[in-house]
Amino acid sequence: MFLLLAEIIQPIHCILVSEEIPNISIVLSERRSNALKGLIYNENDIKGNFYTHKPTQEEPSKWSFEKTNIKFKGETILLKNNEIWHPYQTKIKSHEVNKVIFSGLSSNLSKITNEKDLLKAASGFFKIGNGCYGGRINKV
């Protein structure tokens, strides 16, 4: 029981920064049973809740966005440099991924905002920070 509790309350500080517009970032700070939860920012302005979901045997890696009663979701494409990672290959370990693209994020966000920087960032790659360790807590 103690090990399970320690894993749940252990903090995570995973920062994803847009390669295109570095002012746009996603800060994942809460571990949930099936996702990491955080916020998407344009500088210091919070745009909404953001979740990353790990892949399962039935589903690929996913993302979801929430703001009040608006909810969007899509597929997450993870990469190491320019090579795509997926759970069925053996060349790239999950903790080695350093880039991500959130398929459909920009087109969905365009339904609720016309902020050009946010939409441009959401349509491109995000660098995965060192504290992310493939979505797991980076034990130092």
N, C-alpha and C positions, 0 to 999 in steps of 0.2 A: 504494500500500500504506500509506503514512504517513497519508493522509487517513482511510482506513478505520480504522486503529488508533487515531487520535486521537479519532474519533467513539465508538468502543467504550469507551475508558477515561475519557472525559470524564464527570465526576460530574454527577449530577442531584439536586436537592433539592426535590421536589414534595410539598407538604403539602396534604392534603384534610381539612377540619375539618367535623364534623357541625354542621349548622345547629340541630338540635334539642338535642343534648347535646355541647357544645364539648369536653368531656373525651375524646370518642372521635375519633380521628384516624387517617388512613392516611398514612404517610410513605414515598413512593416514592424510592428512592435508587440504584437500579441499573438501567442500561439493558441490555436483552437484545435479541437480533436481532428478536424478534417481540413484545416486551412490556416494560413497566416493572415492576420488582419492588420490593416494599417490605414493610412490616409494618403491621398494624392494631393500634392501642393503645387501651386504656381507661386514661387517665392514663399511668402508666409501665409498666403491665402489658401485655406482648405477648400478643396473642390468636392470632396466626398469620401466615403469609406471605400477601401479597396481590399480585396481578398485574393490570395493566390491559393489554389487547390492542387494538391499533389495528384499524380496520375494513379489510376486504379487499373485492374485488369479490364474493366468495361469502358473506362473513360480516359482520355488524354489529360494532360495538365490543363487546368482551366483558370480563368480569372473571373471576378465579378466586381461590380461597382454599384454602390448604393448612395442615394442622396434623397432624404425624406422618403417619399413613396415611389421613387424611380429606381429601377433595378435593371442592369444590363449584365450580360455575361458572354464569354467567348473562350476560345482556345489560346493557350500559352505555348509559344514556341521557344524552347531553350537552346542555347548554343554555347559552344566553347570556341571562342574567336569566331570563325565563320562556318564551323561544322555543327550541324544539328544534332542535339542529344535526344535520345528516346530510350525508354527502359529496356528495349530489346536488342540494343547494340552493346558491345563490350569495350569499344575503343575509348570512350569518354566516361569517366566516373561522374555520378550526379553532383558531387561536391566541386567538380572542376568547371561547371558552367559559369560563364562570366558575362553573358548577354541574354537578353530576352526581348521578344516582341509579343505584344498583346493583340492578337488578330481580332479585328472588328472594334477595337476600343475607340479609335478616332471617329469612325462612322456612327457609332452609338452616341458618343459625346456630342457630336454635331447636332443631335436632336434636341439638346438642352442648352447648348452654348455656341457662340460664334467667336470665341477667343482663339485667334489664329495660332498663337504660340502653343496653347494647350493642345489644339487639334494636330498641329504639326508634330509636336513631341509624341503624342499618343499614336501616331501612325508610323513611328520609327522605332529604333532600338533603344533599350535602356541598359546601361552598364549595371551589373550586379556587384554590389559592394562586398568587401572582404568579410564583413560580419554575417553574411548570408549563408555561406557554406552549403549551397544547394538546397536552401530552405531549412536546413537543420541549424542548431546552435553551434557556432564555431567555438569549440573548446580550445582555449589557449593554454 
